[in-house]
Amino acid sequence: MTTAKPTKPFPPELRDWVAGHLPGLDANEDRSWPRSTSLVWRVSAAGRNAYVKISPSDLDFEREVAGYAFTAAHLSETEAPRLLACDPGLRAILSTPLPGRVVRDLPLEPGTELRLYEDAGRLLRRWHDASEPGTDADRAAVRSDMEDKAREAADCLEDVAPHLAADRLALVEAASKELPGLAEQLPLVYRHGDYETRNWMYDEATGGHGLIDFAMAAHGVAASEFVWLCGAVWSVRPELREAYFTGYGRPLTAEEDRLLHLLTVRLGVSYLRNGLAKDRDELVARGHLVLDRMAARQP
């Protein structure tokens, strides 16, 4: 028996704010992801539909508003939603709907899926090419982030050692040592930051690909955009990786490929340690799966 997802109530102060921008507001529907920080509703007013979101933090709000401004300048209205209104006090964002359905778990014919991954790579390359060069502050933030990830990998080693074979441990150790130096060699781009299939849209009527959710948009190295895809999809579907980079227009450099590999290792060992600490079998299994896949594919 499947347990229904609890519906998150539409806050009265948010309703009043939305009604001020969409006169005749007459319906709302919870469209949040099943996690406490996700607060999203589909709203309608006199036949006009929109989405409203409460950002979980001030930083998420600032990044998302900046992401909307960037996409309005560089992507079409069928490729990215448009910002209708925002309120920093409520951390509320009101935006247009985007045609299509979320790609994650969407059943697709093989040929359609290949074209979609190629389109996704092409769109992200346009995004990256349109970005401004990173500042010294951006570089410092990326450096700090990579140092944090390297320390996390090092901290995981002792906790996971009894649960991993020597070759997996060697990968985790490599991540603990190599991540900052690899990232330092690479140029910065303005990233979407969460370029996963849960944020891709596919319009079956037109075959169009679109993109949502800009709360993690910030400068970083391009390879870090691909970590989830590398661990969850490409390791078992190499044809989708090939299609993606056909659209992206260039292969990864050796340094980017190594960085991607070790960032994915870091993600896998983080899943594993958290699963062991919290006695969550699904996280333990996910961590082992990612690390097994990365051990099987050495760049």
N, C-alpha and C positions, 0 to 999 in steps of 0.2 A: 504493500500500500504506500503510495506517494504522499508525503506530507506537504500541504500547500504552503507556499511562502507567505509569511505574515505580511500584511499590507501596511505600509508606512503611512501614517495620517498626514494630510495636507495641512500645514500649520496655518492658523487664521491670519497671522501677520503676512505670510507669504501670499495667501489668497488675496488679501487686500491690495498688496503691491502689484500682483499680476493683473488684477481687475482694473487697476489704474492705467495699465498699458494695453489691455485687451478688454475693452468695454463689452459687457454682455457675457462675461465668463460664466459658463454653464456646466462644465464637467472637468474632472481631473481623474487621472489613472496612474497609479504607482508603477513606475518603470525602473525602479532602482535595481542594482545588482544585489545579490544576497549577502551583503556585508554591511556593517553598522555605519560605515562612513559614506555609503552611496545613498544619496537622496535626490531622486530624479522623478519628475511627474510629466506626463503628457496632458496638456490642457487644451480646451477648445472654447471658443467664444464666437457665437453666430456663424458657425461653419468654418471658422479659421482655427487651425491647429498650430500648436507651438510646444516647445519643451522648456521646463523650468528646472533648474538645478541649484542646490545649496552646496557650495564648495566646503570641503572639510576643514580648510585652513585659509588664512589670509594669503599665504604663498600660492596655494592652489588657485585661489581666485585671481590673483594678479597674473599668474602664468596663463590661465585660461583666457582672460580678457585680452592679453597680448597676443595669444594664439589666434583668437578670432580676428584681430586686426590684421595679422600677418596673412591669414588665409583669404580674407576679403580682398587683399591686394594681389594675391598670387594664384588662387584657385577659384573655379567657377562656382555658381550657386548650386550646381548638382554634384559638386565634388566636396563641398564643405558647407555646413550650415552658417547662417548669418546671425550675428548678435543683434537682438532687438532692444534689449535694455539690460542694465546691470545695476546692482546696489551693493556697495562695499560693506555697509552696515549689516545687511542681511546675508552678505556673501552670496547673493542670488544672481543667477544668470538666466535670461530669457532668450531663446533662440528659435530660429525657424526649423521645421522638420526637414529631414533629408530623404530623398526617394530611396526606397528599397528596404532590405532587411539586414540585420546584423549577420555577418558571415560565420561567426563561430557556431559550430554544430549545424550549419545549414547544409542540407544534402545537395551536392552539386555533381553534375556529370563531369567525367575526367577532363574533357576538352574545355568545358566552361571553367573548371577550377584552374587549369593551366593558364588560360587567358586572364583570369582574375589575378593570379599571382604576378603575372607579367605586368598588368595594369598597376598593381600595387607598388611594384618596384619602380615603375615609370613615374608614378605620382610622387613617391618619396624622393626620387632624384630631382624632380622639379622643385620640390620643397627645399632640399638641401642646397641646390644651386642658387636659389633666390635669397638664401640667408646672408646676413651681414657677417663679416669676420668677427670672431670672438674678441673680447677685450681682455686686458690683463686680469681683471676680476673674474671673468669667465674661466680663464685658464687656471687661476688659483682655485676656483670652485671645483673644476674637473680634477685637478691634482689632489685636492683634499678628498674627493669622493673615491678616487682610485686607491688612495692610501687607506681609507676606511675599509674598502672592499678587500684589500690585501691583508689588513689586520684581521678582518673577520675570517678569512680563509685560514690564517695562521692559528687563530683561536679555536677554530673547528677541529684542527688536526688531532689534538689530544682526545677530544670527546668522541670522535668518530673512528679513531684508529682500530679499536677492536672489531669494527663492523665493515672494514674495507680491505680489499686485497692491496698488495704493494703497489701495483700500477696505478690504482685509483688514488692512493695516498700520495704518490709521486706527482700526480696532476694537481692535487690540492696544494702541495708544497710549492709547485711551480707558480700557481696563482698567487700564493702569498708573497712570492719574491719578484715576479715579473710584471704585474699589472701596472704599477705606477710608471715604470720605465717605458713600457710599450706605448701607453697613452701619451706620454710626453713627446713622443716622436711624431704624433699625428696632428693634422690640422683640425680646427674646430668648425662645426657647422651648427646651425640652429636646428635642433631635433624636435620631432613630434614627441618623443620620449616614452610613448606607450603604444608603439605601432604593432599591435596584436590584432588578431582576427576579431576580437570582441569590439574593436573600434573601427573595423572596416564595414562598409555598407555595400550591398550588391542589389542593383535594380534589375530584376528579371525582365522587365518590359523593354529596357533599353540596352541591357548589358553593361550599364555604367557602374563604376567603382567610386565610392565616396569615403569620407573620413570624418570621425567625430572625436570628441574629448581631447581637449588641449591643455589639461591641468598639469601635465608634466613637461610641457614644451620649454626647452631651455637649451643653451649651448652645451655641446659635448662632442665626443668623437663619433663619427658615423657608425662605426662597428657596434657601438653599444645599442643602436636601434634594433639589432637583429638577434638579441640574446634569447628572447622567448621563442622566436621562430626556429632558431638553431636547436634548442633543446627539445621543443615540443613537436616540431613538424619536419624540419629538413633532414634530421638524422635518419628518419624512416621513409621520407619522401624526397629523395634527392632530385627528382624531376621538377618538384615545386621550387626548390632552391635554384635550379638552372633557369626556370622560367622567370623567377623573381629578378635574378641578376641580368637576364636578357633585357628586362624592362628597365632595370636600374642603369644599364648602359655601360657598366664596367665591372670587372671582377674585383674582389678584395685584393689588396696587396698582401704580401706575406706577413707583414707586421699587423695589419688589420685582422687577418685570418687567425693569427696566433692570439691576438687580444680577444677576439670574439670567442675563441675556443676556451680560454681561461676564464673569461667572464661567465660563460655558461657553466663551467666547472664550479665557480664560486656560488652561482645560483643553486646548483644541485646539492652541494655540500651544506648550504644554508638550509635547504628543505630538510635534509637528512638530520642535521643537528636539532633543528626545531622539532621535528617529529619525534626524535628520541627523547628530548627534554619534556615534551608535552604529552607523550604516549599517544601520538596520533599516527596510526598505521598508514593512513593515506599519504601523509607527508614523508614518512620513511620510504614508502614504495616509490613515490615520485622522485625523491633524492637519489635512490639507487638507480632508477631508470635513467635519469639524466647523466649520472656519472658513468654508467655502463655505456651509454651512447657516446659520450665524449672519449672514453677509453678506446672504443672501437674505431673512432675517427680521429686520427692524429693529423694536424695540418702540416 
